[in-house]
Amino acid sequence: MATQRLNEMIANYGDVIPRRDFEGLEKKFAEFSENTETMKKDLSTLQAEHNALLEVHNQVLKQRDEFYTECETLRRSSTPR
């Protein structure tokens, strides 16, 4: 009877995780979740900074083009005497 009960217990609870392992895994999961949240915040900050830099870069390119056209205009209009 005891052997039968032991086999039944092994069959029913053979794939159960011990509490200390479960608590350790829960702790690791909480740490990973926290790290993931901080990384998501960092990523969104970096994306915002990247977009701002792209915008500034495009403005600088427009200014460069305007200055170049102005320079060419002045170069043509200032002929040597």
C-alpha positions as CSV (number, residue, x, y, z in Angstrom):
1,M,0.0,0.0,0.0
2,A,2.8,2.4,0.9
3,T,4.7,1.6,-2.3
4,Q,1.5,2.2,-4.3
5,R,0.9,5.5,-2.5
6,L,4.6,6.5,-3.1
7,N,4.4,5.8,-6.8
8,E,1.1,7.8,-7.0
9,M,2.8,10.7,-5.2
10,I,5.8,10.5,-7.6
11,A,3.5,10.4,-10.6
12,N,1.3,13.4,-9.4
13,Y,4.1,15.6,-8.2
14,G,7.1,14.5,-10.4
15,D,7.1,17.7,-12.4
16,V,6.5,20.2,-9.6
17,I,9.2,22.8,-8.9
18,P,10.5,23.0,-5.3
19,R,9.6,26.2,-3.5
20,R,13.1,27.5,-3.2
21,D,13.7,27.0,-6.9
22,F,10.4,28.8,-7.7
23,E,11.3,31.7,-5.4
24,G,14.7,32.0,-7.0
25,L,13.2,32.0,-10.5
26,E,10.6,34.6,-9.4
27,K,13.4,36.8,-8.1
28,K,15.4,36.5,-11.3
29,F,12.2,37.2,-13.3
30,A,11.6,40.4,-11.3
31,E,15.2,41.6,-11.8
32,F,14.9,40.9,-15.6
33,S,11.6,42.7,-15.7
34,E,13.1,45.7,-14.0
35,N,16.1,45.7,-16.3
36,T,13.8,45.4,-19.3
37,E,11.7,48.4,-18.1
38,T,14.9,50.6,-17.7
39,M,16.2,49.5,-21.1
40,K,12.9,50.4,-22.7
41,K,13.0,53.9,-21.1
42,D,16.6,54.3,-22.2
43,L,15.7,53.2,-25.7
44,S,12.8,55.7,-25.9
45,T,15.1,58.5,-24.7
46,L,17.8,57.5,-27.3
47,Q,15.2,57.4,-30.0
48,A,14.0,60.9,-29.1
49,E,17.5,62.2,-29.1
50,H,18.3,60.5,-32.4
51,N,15.2,62.1,-34.0
52,A,16.2,65.5,-32.6
53,L,19.7,65.1,-34.0
54,L,18.3,64.1,-37.4
55,E,16.1,67.2,-37.4
56,V,19.1,69.4,-36.6
57,H,21.1,67.7,-39.3
58,N,18.4,68.4,-41.9
59,Q,18.3,72.1,-40.8
60,V,22.0,72.4,-41.1
61,L,21.9,70.8,-44.6
62,K,19.2,73.3,-45.7
63,Q,21.3,76.2,-44.3
64,R,24.4,74.9,-46.1
65,D,22.5,74.7,-49.4
66,E,21.2,78.2,-48.9
67,F,24.7,79.5,-48.1
68,Y,26.1,77.7,-51.1
69,T,23.5,79.2,-53.5
70,E,24.1,82.7,-51.9
71,C,27.9,82.2,-52.4
72,E,27.5,81.2,-56.0
73,T,25.2,84.2,-56.6
74,L,27.8,86.6,-55.0
75,R,30.6,84.9,-56.9
76,R,28.8,85.5,-60.3
77,S,27.8,89.1,-59.4
78,S,31.3,90.1,-58.2
79,T,33.2,90.0,-61.4
80,P,36.8,91.3,-61.4
81,R,37.2,94.8,-62.7
